[in-house]
Amino acid sequence: MQSLNHSLGIDIGGTKIAIGVVTSDGHVLANRTLATESSQGTQNAIKRICATIQLVLQDSGLEISQMVGAGIGSGESAAWHYQQPLHPAWLGGLEYCRFALERTGIAGVVGK
């Protein structure tokens, strides 16, 4: 049985999205960045994130089945907001955990 000690990290910022594969002790095996393009909407972002995840996995030499999980960080509030949101076109569409599970088969955690 293979050990699961690798995770995906996805950081969704105002201008860029960073995606990486890390070991359980924090060593970065591979990473890539892409422009956020928040005005293009959530579905566009999810499509681009999925494509970049595949590239990062190729760079790391690992497969999605070797990931123990995914951590997704965003400056956006997933449930409510009290000021202008970071990505206005994404309001009501922040379903990152569902995306992680459905698209990759691994559990996702959203942090802010």
C-alpha positions as CSV (number, residue, x, y, z in Angstrom):
1,M,0.0,0.0,0.0
2,Q,1.4,3.4,-1.0
3,S,1.7,6.0,1.7
4,L,-0.3,9.2,1.3
5,N,2.0,12.0,2.4
6,H,1.4,14.6,-0.4
7,S,-1.2,17.3,-0.6
8,L,-2.3,19.9,-3.1
9,G,-2.2,23.5,-2.0
10,I,-4.3,26.1,-3.9
11,D,-4.1,29.8,-3.0
12,I,-6.6,32.0,-4.7
13,G,-5.5,35.6,-4.6
14,G,-6.7,38.9,-6.1
15,T,-4.3,38.8,-9.0
16,K,-2.9,35.3,-9.1
17,I,-3.7,31.7,-8.2
18,A,-0.8,29.5,-6.9
19,I,-1.0,25.8,-7.0
20,G,1.5,23.3,-5.5
21,V,2.2,19.8,-4.4
22,V,3.8,19.6,-0.9
23,T,4.9,16.8,1.4
24,S,3.6,16.3,4.9
25,D,6.7,18.2,6.2
26,G,6.1,21.2,4.0
27,H,8.6,20.5,1.2
28,V,7.3,21.9,-2.1
29,L,7.7,19.4,-4.9
30,A,6.2,21.5,-7.7
31,N,4.3,24.7,-8.1
32,R,2.8,26.9,-10.8
33,T,0.9,30.2,-10.9
34,L,-1.8,31.6,-13.1
35,A,-3.6,34.9,-13.4
36,T,-6.9,35.0,-11.3
37,E,-9.0,36.6,-14.0
38,S,-11.9,36.9,-11.5
39,S,-14.0,38.9,-14.0
40,Q,-14.3,35.7,-16.1
41,G,-16.4,33.9,-13.3
42,T,-16.2,30.9,-11.1
43,Q,-16.6,28.2,-13.8
44,N,-13.7,29.6,-15.8
45,A,-11.5,29.7,-12.7
46,I,-12.4,26.1,-11.8
47,K,-11.6,24.9,-15.4
48,R,-8.2,26.7,-15.3
49,I,-7.4,25.5,-11.8
50,C,-8.1,21.9,-12.8
51,A,-5.9,22.2,-15.9
52,T,-3.1,23.7,-13.7
53,I,-3.5,20.9,-11.1
54,Q,-2.8,18.4,-13.8
55,L,0.3,20.3,-14.9
56,V,1.6,20.5,-11.3
57,L,1.0,16.8,-10.8
58,Q,3.0,16.1,-14.0
59,D,5.8,18.4,-12.7
60,S,5.9,16.5,-9.4
61,G,5.8,13.1,-11.0
62,L,2.8,12.1,-8.8
63,E,-0.8,11.2,-9.5
64,I,-4.0,12.6,-7.9
65,S,-4.4,9.2,-6.1
66,Q,-1.3,9.9,-4.2
67,M,-2.7,13.1,-2.6
68,V,-4.1,12.9,0.9
69,G,-6.1,16.0,0.4
70,A,-6.2,19.6,-0.8
71,G,-6.0,22.9,1.1
72,I,-7.7,25.9,-0.6
73,G,-7.0,29.4,0.6
74,S,-8.9,32.5,-0.5
75,G,-9.4,36.0,0.7
76,E,-13.1,35.5,-0.2
77,S,-15.8,34.7,2.4
78,A,-17.6,31.5,1.3
79,A,-20.8,32.2,3.3
80,W,-21.2,36.0,3.7
81,H,-19.4,39.3,3.2
82,Y,-19.5,42.7,4.9
83,Q,-17.7,44.7,2.3
84,Q,-17.0,44.6,-1.5
85,P,-15.9,41.0,-2.2
86,L,-12.4,40.2,-3.6
87,H,-14.0,38.5,-6.6
88,P,-17.4,40.0,-7.3
89,A,-18.1,37.7,-10.3
90,W,-17.7,34.7,-8.0
91,L,-20.4,35.7,-5.5
92,G,-22.6,32.7,-4.8
93,G,-20.2,30.4,-6.6
94,L,-17.5,29.6,-4.1
95,E,-17.9,25.8,-4.0
96,Y,-14.3,24.9,-3.7
97,C,-14.7,21.9,-1.5
98,R,-17.3,20.4,-3.7
99,F,-15.1,21.2,-6.7
100,A,-12.1,19.4,-5.1
101,L,-14.1,16.3,-4.3
102,E,-16.0,16.1,-7.6
103,R,-13.1,16.9,-9.9
104,T,-10.2,15.2,-8.1
105,G,-11.8,12.6,-5.8
106,I,-10.0,14.0,-2.7
107,A,-11.3,16.0,0.2
108,G,-10.8,19.8,0.2
109,V,-10.6,22.3,3.0
110,V,-11.2,26.0,2.5
111,G,-9.3,28.5,4.6
112,K,-9.4,32.3,4.6
